[in-house]
Amino acid sequence: MNNTKAKCMVLASILLACSGCSTSIKPWVKPYERNNLADPVMNWQLDPIASAYIHHVFQAREGARGAEGTSGGGCGCN
Amino acid sequence: MVVVVVINPVKNMNGEYMKVKYLIFTALFIVVFMTLSSNAAVLPEDRADAMYHSYQGGGMSIDGPSILLRKKIGKSVSVSTNYYIDMVSSASIDVLATASPYKEERKEHSLSVDYLHDKTVLSLGYSQSKESDFDAKSLHFDVSQDFFGDLTTLSFGFSKGNDEISQNGNETFKETATRANYRLGLSQVATKNLVLGMNLEAITDEGYLNNPYRSYRYQDANSATGFSYATEIYPNTRTSNAASLRARYFLPNKAAIYANARVFSDTWGIDANTYKLGYSQSFMNNWLMDFHLRHYSQTSADFYRDLFDRQDQFNFMARDKEMSTFNDLSIGLTTRYLFKISSAPWIKSSSINLSIDHIQFDYENFRNVLAEQQMGTEPFYSFSANVIRFYVSLWY
């Protein structure tokens, strides 16, 4: 087993442990404590139509791409 | 913590790409496992958006409409479609140096379906972009899973794209390229005021990857200017990796401060960093303002030069300013006003929005050949652009 596979298994184990399979760690922010998180100012992508456009503006003019949290591919940027 | 270990930079980019693929398969395993033991997430809200967009700068004028519709079908399915047009009028420095200004139109259609099952959302999408000389089709598949009391969201996705490239005025020119994207994301509610996020994305390209209209510049003693141009030659493969971290913190008085950072690297030798800092503020119940700064910098591709010593000097040669060493800084402001457009019971809310971004591009090894100075001593090119997004949204 190579090093990358081993790291993935470690990652999987930790995430599963955090997912509720383990009873030792409980979610520490209760549903009734999430008012602030639900406020529009906490929304990463308030309006998808506007976010998609500004991503396209930068993607067409910069060499870097990806890890923007949105689906992509085939932007027709030539 | 573990993710930081996995994204440590290594020299072998294909190895890095394989790591992202393994991470995505690992994420798939976790999602499948947890789908069996979880309950309830939500689909996106039903909404309609109509936007006018405009980009003006560097001799380019691009504007047009974009329409987005999203509607639930039953309790488990949401469908969305987007229709987008770019109307381009170009007299950029690339065009003026070697060709004539032109006008063209790009149309893009996309359709996606989201399926909700317990805490899992499966998304399948298709998009098609069409120009007179460029067709791009792509298929997207994404999975998102909430767990740990809905404090954690794990997502991963895959896209496959096919491009068909032609050249106006040259009927015999026809090339293709394919693209595959592998995405992995993790969002974590850290406290009742703080959300953290992480994204990884590996992209592979294969085929004809350059722009058939772009040229590289080389020294030519037979030319009056001392240089001539020839068609660029790009490598026909490219693999890139990007990793980003983000945080958003709720402040008193209905405000939030947020930051994003992204690192990027590819097999063409481009390394890039992106940083963004922003502030959002709600006020008077129905207003929202957002202010942000974004800085981007990159190194040039290995095969980029502003001026080559001679024609056919290397196997690969490019002079695209997008492949050069440069940085850009943008400053942006968004204003949103929420209101009830009608008393009709099926309308929940509506908004009118205006976003303005100003971007300054400064190139460090791409010279302005239009300056008509001695070859190789022309000033480095720079330009600024203004981006406007004006749109109305309706929730129903």
Contacts between the chains, C-beta under 8 A, distances in Angstrom:
chain1	res1	chain2	res2	distance
A	4	B	6	7.7
A	4	B	15	7.7
A	4	B	18	6.7
A	4	B	19	5.0
A	4	B	22	5.3
A	5	B	22	6.3
A	7	B	2	6.8
A	7	B	5	6.3
A	7	B	6	5.3
A	7	B	19	7.8
A	8	B	6	7.8
A	8	B	22	4.8
A	8	B	23	6.1
A	8	B	25	7.5
A	8	B	26	4.2
A	9	B	26	7.5
A	10	B	2	5.8
A	11	B	2	4.6
A	11	B	3	7.0
A	11	B	6	7.0
A	11	B	23	7.1
A	11	B	26	5.9
A	12	B	26	4.9
A	12	B	29	6.2
A	12	B	30	5.8
A	14	B	2	5.9
A	15	B	30	5.5
A	15	B	154	7.0
A	16	B	30	6.3
A	16	B	33	6.8
A	16	B	34	7.9
A	18	B	147	8.0
A	18	B	148	5.5
A	18	B	152	6.7
A	19	B	30	7.4
A	19	B	34	5.6
A	19	B	147	4.5
A	19	B	148	5.6
A	19	B	152	7.5
A	20	B	37	7.5
A	20	B	38	7.9
A	20	B	147	6.4
A	20	B	148	6.1
A	20	B	149	7.5
A	26	B	149	7.4
A	27	B	148	5.6
A	27	B	149	2.7
A	27	B	150	7.5
A	27	B	151	5.0
A	28	B	151	7.6
A	28	B	191	8.0
A	29	B	149	7.7
A	29	B	151	5.9
A	29	B	189	5.4
A	29	B	191	6.5
A	29	B	192	5.1
A	31	B	149	7.9
A	31	B	150	7.6
A	33	B	192	4.4
A	34	B	189	7.6
A	34	B	192	6.6
A	36	B	192	6.0
A	36	B	193	5.4
A	36	B	250	4.2
A	37	B	189	6.3
A	37	B	192	6.7
A	37	B	193	7.6
A	37	B	195	6.5
A	37	B	250	7.0
A	39	B	250	6.7
A	39	B	254	6.1
A	39	B	256	7.5
A	39	B	282	6.9
A	40	B	280	8.0
A	40	B	282	6.5
A	40	B	288	5.9
A	41	B	250	7.2
A	41	B	254	6.2
A	41	B	255	6.2
A	41	B	256	4.1
A	41	B	280	4.0
A	41	B	281	6.9
A	41	B	282	5.5
A	41	B	288	6.7
A	42	B	195	6.5
A	42	B	248	5.8
A	42	B	250	5.7
A	42	B	256	5.4
A	44	B	195	7.9
A	44	B	197	7.2
A	44	B	246	7.4
A	44	B	248	6.8
A	46	B	288	7.8
A	46	B	290	8.0
A	46	B	336	7.5
A	47	B	49	6.5
A	47	B	353	6.7
A	47	B	391	7.0
A	47	B	393	6.2
A	48	B	49	7.8
A	48	B	68	6.7
A	49	B	49	4.2
A	49	B	51	5.2
A	49	B	66	5.7
A	49	B	68	4.4
A	49	B	82	7.2
A	49	B	391	6.2
A	49	B	393	7.9
A	50	B	51	6.7
A	50	B	334	7.7
A	50	B	353	7.0
A	50	B	355	6.0
A	50	B	389	5.0
A	50	B	391	6.3
A	52	B	82	7.6
A	53	B	51	7.0
A	53	B	53	5.2
A	53	B	66	6.5
A	53	B	389	6.0
A	54	B	355	7.7
A	54	B	357	6.9
A	54	B	387	6.9
A	54	B	389	7.2
A	57	B	55	6.0
A	57	B	357	8.0
A	57	B	387	5.7
A	58	B	296	7.2
A	61	B	322	6.3
A	61	B	328	7.6
A	61	B	361	7.3
A	62	B	272	7.0
A	62	B	296	5.8
A	62	B	298	6.7
A	62	B	322	6.7
A	62	B	328	7.2
A	63	B	264	7.7
A	63	B	266	7.5
A	63	B	268	7.9
A	63	B	270	4.4
A	63	B	272	6.0
A	63	B	298	5.0
A	63	B	301	7.2
A	63	B	322	5.7
A	63	B	323	6.3
A	64	B	240	7.7
A	64	B	242	6.4
A	64	B	262	7.2
A	64	B	264	3.7
A	64	B	270	7.1
A	64	B	272	3.8
A	64	B	274	6.6
A	64	B	296	7.3
A	64	B	298	6.2
A	65	B	201	7.9
A	65	B	203	6.3
A	65	B	240	6.5
A	65	B	242	6.8
A	65	B	264	7.4
A	66	B	181	6.9
A	66	B	183	7.6
A	66	B	201	3.3
A	66	B	202	7.5
A	66	B	203	5.4
A	66	B	240	6.5
A	66	B	241	7.7
A	66	B	242	3.8
A	66	B	264	7.2
A	67	B	183	7.8
A	67	B	199	4.3
A	67	B	200	6.1
A	67	B	201	4.4
A	67	B	242	3.7
A	67	B	243	5.7
A	67	B	244	4.1
A	67	B	262	5.6
A	67	B	264	7.6
A	68	B	199	7.0
A	68	B	201	7.7
A	68	B	244	7.2
A	68	B	262	7.9
A	69	B	185	5.9
A	69	B	197	7.1
A	69	B	199	5.1
A	69	B	244	7.7
A	71	B	123	7.6
A	71	B	125	6.0
A	71	B	140	4.1
A	71	B	142	6.0
A	71	B	157	6.0
A	71	B	159	6.0
A	71	B	181	7.8
A	71	B	183	7.5
A	72	B	140	7.9
A	72	B	159	6.2
A	72	B	181	5.7
A	72	B	201	7.9
A	72	B	203	8.0
A	73	B	138	4.1
A	73	B	140	6.8
A	73	B	159	3.6
A	73	B	160	7.0
A	73	B	161	3.9
A	73	B	179	5.3
A	73	B	180	7.8
A	73	B	181	4.8
A	73	B	203	7.8
A	74	B	127	6.8
A	74	B	129	6.4
A	74	B	136	3.6
A	74	B	137	6.2
A	74	B	138	3.6
A	74	B	159	7.7
A	74	B	161	3.3
A	74	B	162	7.1
A	74	B	163	6.2
A	74	B	179	6.2
A	75	B	129	6.9
A	75	B	136	6.9
A	76	B	106	5.9
A	76	B	108	7.0
A	76	B	129	3.5
A	76	B	130	7.8
A	76	B	131	6.3
A	76	B	134	5.4
A	76	B	135	7.9
A	76	B	136	4.4
A	76	B	163	7.7
A	78	B	133	8.0
A	78	B	134	5.4
A	78	B	165	6.9
A	78	B	211	4.6
